[in-house]
């Protein structure tokens, strides 16, 4: 009887540590885009745990005490290791904290190249002579999105109005 009690006591002491070994998953995966919802899920027990989010975000859902998931919408603020680190963590007191770093691919502060027609920059207006049938080459500017070092392929976004 004494041995059973000791085994139960040991098992109860180890459960939080075993659960803490789990990682935080993300949906969707990869670098985060501004103004898009991301759900972060913890696979273990979150009993006695609380979510800690660093960075510029809006809480969409979840994230309460003992919750195994949280959904956030990252704002368009560039990720920077010193001035704006972004991460999602589940803090479980003495059992420790599980953290997932997040890279927000922001275009804030980026300047696109100008729109060009036949190699000439286009301002607010483009005059085309009536009846002119000559071909036009329209170059739509692309803006390279910053990304984490984990991604090897450059990402681009079209810029401009509707």
C-alpha positions as CSV (number, residue, x, y, z in Angstrom):
1,X,0.0,0.0,0.0
2,X,2.9,2.3,0.8
3,X,4.5,1.7,-2.6
4,X,1.3,2.5,-4.4
5,X,1.0,5.8,-2.6
6,X,4.6,6.7,-3.4
7,X,4.0,5.8,-7.1
8,X,0.9,8.0,-7.3
9,X,2.7,10.9,-5.6
10,X,5.7,10.6,-8.0
11,X,3.3,10.4,-11.0
12,X,1.4,13.5,-9.9
13,X,4.7,15.4,-9.5
14,X,5.9,14.4,-12.9
15,X,2.8,15.1,-15.0
16,X,3.3,18.9,-15.3
17,X,6.9,18.3,-16.4
18,X,6.0,15.7,-19.0
19,X,3.2,18.0,-20.3
20,X,5.5,20.9,-20.5
21,X,7.8,19.1,-23.0
22,X,5.2,19.6,-25.7
23,X,5.7,22.3,-28.4
24,X,3.3,25.1,-29.5
25,X,1.9,24.4,-32.9
26,X,0.8,27.1,-35.4
27,X,-1.9,27.3,-38.0
28,X,-1.1,28.4,-40.6
29,X,2.6,27.6,-40.5
30,X,5.6,29.7,-41.6
31,X,6.2,33.4,-41.2
32,X,3.2,35.4,-40.0
33,X,1.5,38.0,-42.3
34,X,0.0,41.2,-40.8
35,X,-3.8,41.3,-40.4
36,X,-4.2,37.6,-40.7
37,X,-5.4,35.3,-37.9
38,X,-3.0,32.7,-36.5
39,X,-4.0,30.0,-34.0
40,X,-1.3,28.7,-31.6
41,X,-2.1,25.4,-29.9
42,X,-0.4,23.5,-27.1
43,X,-0.7,19.7,-27.2
44,X,-0.4,19.0,-23.5
45,X,-2.4,20.0,-20.4
46,X,-2.7,23.8,-19.9
47,X,-4.0,23.4,-16.3
48,X,-2.6,26.2,-14.2
49,X,-1.0,27.9,-17.3
50,X,-1.5,31.3,-19.0
51,X,-0.6,32.6,-22.4
52,X,2.0,35.4,-22.9
53,X,2.1,37.1,-26.3
54,X,4.9,39.6,-27.1
55,X,4.6,42.0,-30.1
56,X,1.9,44.1,-31.6
57,X,-1.3,42.0,-32.0
58,X,-5.0,41.8,-31.4
59,X,-6.5,38.9,-29.4
60,X,-9.1,37.2,-31.6
61,X,-10.1,34.3,-29.3
62,X,-8.9,31.9,-26.6
63,X,-5.9,32.5,-24.5
64,X,-7.7,32.4,-21.2
65,X,-6.3,30.6,-18.1
66,X,-6.1,26.8,-18.7
67,X,-6.8,27.3,-22.4
68,X,-4.8,25.1,-24.8
69,X,-5.1,27.6,-27.7
70,X,-5.0,31.2,-28.6
71,X,-5.8,33.0,-31.8
72,X,-4.1,36.4,-32.6
73,X,-4.0,38.8,-35.5
74,X,-0.5,40.3,-35.8
75,X,-0.4,44.0,-36.7
76,X,1.8,45.5,-39.5
77,X,4.8,46.2,-37.3
78,X,8.2,44.8,-38.3
79,X,9.6,42.0,-36.2
80,X,12.9,43.1,-34.7
81,X,14.9,41.1,-32.1
82,X,15.6,44.1,-30.0
83,X,12.9,46.7,-30.4
84,X,9.9,44.4,-31.3
85,X,10.5,40.7,-30.6
86,X,7.4,38.7,-31.3
87,X,6.5,35.4,-29.7
88,X,3.8,33.3,-28.2
89,X,4.4,31.4,-24.9
90,X,2.5,29.3,-22.5
91,X,3.7,30.0,-18.9
92,X,3.0,27.2,-16.4
93,X,4.5,28.6,-13.2
94,X,7.1,26.3,-11.6
95,X,6.7,23.8,-14.5
96,X,8.3,26.3,-16.9
97,X,7.5,28.2,-20.1
98,X,7.1,26.9,-23.6
99,X,7.8,29.6,-26.2
100,X,7.4,29.8,-30.0
101,X,9.2,32.7,-31.7
102,X,7.1,34.4,-34.5
103,X,8.4,36.4,-37.4
104,X,5.9,38.9,-38.7
105,X,6.6,39.7,-42.4
106,X,5.7,43.4,-42.4
107,X,5.8,45.8,-45.3
108,X,5.6,48.8,-43.0
109,X,8.2,51.4,-44.0
110,X,9.0,49.7,-47.4
111,X,8.9,51.8,-50.6
112,X,7.9,50.1,-53.8
113,X,9.5,51.0,-57.1
114,X,7.5,53.3,-59.4
115,X,4.9,52.0,-61.9
116,X,6.4,52.3,-65.4
117,X,5.0,52.2,-69.0
118,X,7.6,51.6,-71.7
119,X,10.3,52.3,-69.2
120,X,9.0,55.7,-68.1
121,X,7.7,56.3,-64.5
122,X,4.0,57.0,-64.4
123,X,2.7,59.8,-62.1
124,X,-0.9,60.4,-61.2
125,X,-1.9,60.5,-64.8
126,X,-0.8,58.9,-68.1
127,X,-1.6,60.6,-71.3
128,X,-2.2,58.2,-74.3
129,X,-2.8,59.8,-77.7
130,X,-6.2,58.9,-79.2
131,X,-5.8,56.2,-81.9
132,X,-2.3,55.2,-80.9
133,X,-1.9,51.5,-81.6
134,X,1.7,51.1,-80.5
135,X,2.4,48.4,-77.9
136,X,2.7,49.3,-74.2
137,X,4.8,47.5,-71.6
138,X,3.3,48.0,-68.2
139,X,5.6,47.2,-65.2
140,X,3.8,46.7,-62.0
141,X,6.1,47.2,-59.0
142,X,6.8,44.4,-56.6
143,X,7.9,44.7,-53.0
144,X,10.1,42.1,-51.5
145,X,8.7,41.0,-48.1
146,X,11.1,40.6,-45.3
147,X,11.2,37.1,-43.9
148,X,12.9,34.9,-41.4
149,X,16.1,33.1,-42.3
150,X,14.2,29.8,-42.3
151,X,12.6,30.8,-45.7
152,X,14.9,30.5,-48.7
153,X,12.6,31.8,-51.5
154,X,12.0,35.5,-51.8
155,X,8.3,36.6,-51.3
156,X,6.8,39.5,-53.2
157,X,3.7,41.5,-52.9
158,X,1.9,43.7,-55.5
159,X,1.6,47.2,-54.4
160,X,-0.7,50.1,-55.3
161,X,-4.4,50.8,-55.1
162,X,-7.4,49.0,-56.5
